């Protein structure tokens, strides 16, 4: 059935394309954070292990919300690793150590990249594509990533 939400098909396609990139970024960051949780070593192992667990659980919710937003505006969410790796702005792996600081630096960089991507889409979603709901949605996501990045950044004095 056709989605009738007061936004043109062309505009929802444009928004869904950007949200699909975001979904790829969120999914890759989720996987990288799970990797940190599973494979962190060194000083403060237990605290880092629990910290990464808290963050990947937050990211799991975010990925679901992004996919559902794509569906709400009438499109299908991408759902394969192949497509995610084609769409993502992030790198799958970076040359880092498996200690807390190594993972923290890598994940912080990814959060900051997502924040910039989100910030760059807030106005276009609202002004160019007339999708105020998606604009508001990604503003909230940006604030969540800002908080998650702050938590990581606070690790480094």
C-alpha positions in Angstrom: 0.0 0.0 0.0 1.3 3.5 -0.8 2.6 5.6 2.0 0.6 8.9 2.3 2.3 11.0 4.9 2.4 14.4 3.2 5.9 14.0 1.8 6.6 13.4 -1.9 8.0 10.1 -3.0 11.1 11.8 -4.4 11.7 13.4 -1.0 11.1 10.2 1.0 13.5 8.4 -1.3 16.2 11.0 -0.7 15.7 10.8 3.1 15.6 7.0 3.0 18.9 7.0 1.1 20.6 9.1 3.8 19.0 7.1 6.6 20.3 3.9 4.9 23.8 5.3 5.1 23.2 6.1 8.7 21.9 2.6 9.4 25.1 1.2 7.8 27.2 3.5 10.1 25.2 2.6 13.2 25.4 -1.2 12.4 29.2 -1.0 11.8 29.7 1.0 15.0 27.6 -1.5 16.9 29.8 -4.4 15.6 33.0 -2.5 16.4 31.7 -1.8 19.9 30.8 -5.5 20.4 34.3 -6.3 19.3 35.7 -3.9 21.9 33.5 -5.6 24.5 34.6 -9.1 23.6 38.3 -8.4 23.0 39.5 -5.6 25.3 42.5 -6.4 27.3 44.8 -4.7 29.8 44.4 -2.4 32.7 40.8 -1.7 33.7 39.6 -4.7 31.8 36.5 -5.2 33.8 35.4 -1.5 33.7 36.1 -1.3 30.0 34.3 -4.5 29.3 31.2 -3.2 31.1 31.5 0.2 29.5 31.5 -1.2 26.0 28.6 -3.5 26.9 26.5 -0.4 27.9 27.4 1.3 24.7 26.7 -1.6 22.3 23.3 -2.0 24.0 22.5 1.7 23.2 23.7 1.2 19.7 21.5 -1.9 19.2 18.5 0.2 20.0 19.6 3.0 17.7 20.0 0.7 14.7 16.5 -0.6 15.2 15.1 2.9 15.4 16.9 4.0 12.2 15.6 0.9 10.3 12.1 1.6 11.6 12.3 5.2 10.6 13.1 4.1 7.1 10.0 1.9 7.1 7.8 4.6 8.6 8.5 6.8 5.6 7.6 4.0 3.2 10.9 2.3 2.2 12.7 -0.9 3.0 15.8 -0.8 5.3 19.0 -2.4 4.0 19.9 -5.5 5.9 23.0 -7.2 4.7 26.6 -6.7 5.7 27.6 -6.4 2.0 25.2 -3.4 1.6 26.3 -1.9 4.9 30.0 -2.0 3.9 29.1 -0.3 0.6 27.0 2.5 2.3 29.0 3.2 5.5 31.2 6.2 6.0 33.2 4.3 8.6 36.1 1.9 8.2 35.5 -1.6 9.2 38.9 -2.0 10.9 41.5 0.4 12.1 45.1 -0.3 13.2 44.8 -0.1 16.9 45.7 -2.1 20.0 43.1 -4.2 21.9 43.4 -2.2 25.1 40.9 0.3 26.4 42.6 3.4 24.9 43.0 1.8 21.5 39.4 0.9 21.3 38.2 4.2 22.8 40.1 6.3 20.2 38.7 4.2 17.3 35.1 4.3 18.6 35.3 8.0 19.5 36.4 8.8 15.9 33.4 6.9 14.6 30.9 8.6 16.9 32.3 12.0 15.8 31.9 11.0 12.2 28.3 10.0 12.7 27.6 13.3 14.6 28.9 15.3 11.7 26.8 13.3 9.2 23.7 13.7 11.3 24.3 17.4 11.9 24.8 17.9 8.1 21.4 16.3 7.4 19.2 18.0 10.0 18.4 21.1 7.9 18.2 19.4 4.5 15.7 16.8 5.9 13.5 19.6 7.2 14.0 22.4 4.6 14.8 20.7 1.3 12.8 17.4 1.8 10.0 18.7 4.1 10.5 15.7 6.4 10.4 17.4 9.8 9.9 14.1 11.5 13.1 12.6 10.2 14.9 15.9 10.9 13.7 15.8 14.5 14.5 12.1 14.7 18.2 12.5 13.6 18.5 15.5 15.9 17.8 13.2 18.8 20.2 10.6 17.5 22.9 13.2 17.2 22.4 14.2 20.9 22.7 10.5 21.9 25.9 10.2 19.9 27.2 13.4 21.4 26.6 11.9 24.9 28.2 8.6 24.0 31.2 10.4 22.5 31.5 12.6 25.6 31.6 9.5 27.8 34.4 8.1 25.7 36.2 11.4 25.5 36.1 11.7 29.3 38.2 8.6 29.5 41.1 10.7 28.2 41.9 13.3 30.8 
